[in-house]
C-alpha cells in the first residue's frame, strides 16, 4: 500500500530560539519510502528538524507537507522514539495497552505479540521503569509500532545501548520499513547508517547540506562539511 | 504520671465519651477530606496541564491559601453561617456540617497545591511522549492521575493530617458542644482548661497515634513507589 505521507516537503524552515538561529531555511524533499538517516554534528539542528516534522516544535517560518496533509493532520499517522525513552509508571504490558485501549479489549494477543517481538514477554508484568536501558528503548519502540505509523521517527534511539538491543531495534526498524512505513532515523554511528540507510540527509549549521543515496554519500560525499564529518573532524 | 495512667485506662476500657469524640473527629475529617480531594485533585491537575492567562497568578493564590490561618477561616465560615450571614437560613452553625465546611476550605488548597506540583512535574516528563502517542484531553488527565497515584496518596494523607489536627476553625464554627460537635482537638483544649488531664491526655495520645499512623502510611507509600519505580 502506498505511503500517504509521501512525499515529505519541507520548505524554508527557520527557527530561532533566543539569540541563536537553529534552523536556517531548511529545504528538503523526501519522496522515496525506506530508511532516511539524518547525520550531522552535535548542534547542527537534526533533532529540531525531526521535532518540527513531528509537530513538537513550531517553526518561526516555513512549511511542512506530508503527502496531502499538514503536520497536525498527520499527527496520528506518525510515531516518534526519543533518545531517552519516557515510560509510564506502569508495567511493561500496561505501557503498551494504554496506547491502544481498543486493541487491548478486542485483541490482547496483539499486545503480547508486540512484547514478544522485542523479546520482553518475560518482563510483561514488571514495572517498565525497572527495565534496563536497552529493554526500555525496545519497549518504547514496540509502543510506537503498535500505533501502526506511516512515518516512524527515531531520534538517536540506539545511542548508548548494548549491541544486542541495537541489533534488535535495527531489525525491527528494517522490517517496519519493508512493510511500507517511512523511517527517518537520526544517528551519529556511521556503521549503523551504512547498515540501515537507503539515503542520508546531512545536516550542518541548521541547513540540509547534502541529501544523497547512502552508497554515494559514504563513497563520494559532495560537500566539504560532509567529508570532514565522515573523516571524524569536529565541525561545531 | 497518674493522669497518664488514667488516660490509658480510658483508652483500654473503651470509654464511651472518648470514643464518641474520636468517631466524630474521624468522620468529620474523612468527609472533609473526600470533598477536598474531589475538588482539589481535578483543580490541581487542571492548573498543572492547562495554559490560560492568569494561570501563574492562580497558582500563586493557591499556594498562598495553603498557609491560611485556621481561625480566619473559622471566622469567615462563622460570618457566612451565622443567623445574620448570607447562609444563616441554612441553620448550619454549630453543627458537624459547619466543621466540615471549614475543614474543606482549609485543606482543599493544600491538596490542590500539592497535586498541582506533582502533576506539573509529571506533565513536563510525559508531554512529548503523550503528544507523540496522540494521548490528549481526558485520557491524558486520567493517565496523570493514575501514574501519580502514590504521590497523590501522600498529598491526600497530608490533607487528612491537617484536618484531624485542626482546632482553631472547628472550635469557632462547631462551638465544641458536648455530644454534638466536640472533636478531639477541641475536647483537649476544653478538658485541659478544666484541669481534666486524664481525658485530655487520652485524647492527645490517640491524636498522636493517628498522626504517627498517617506519617507511617506516607512513608510506606513513598518507599513502595520508589522501590517499584512508580515514584
Interface residues (C-beta under 8 A of the other chain):
Chain A: X54 X55 X56 X75 X76 X78 X79 X80 X82 X86 X88 X89 X90 X98 X99 X127 X128 X129 X130 X143 X144 X147
Chain B: X125 X126 X128 X129 X131 X132 X133 X134 X135 X143 X146 X147 X148 X228 X229 X230 X231
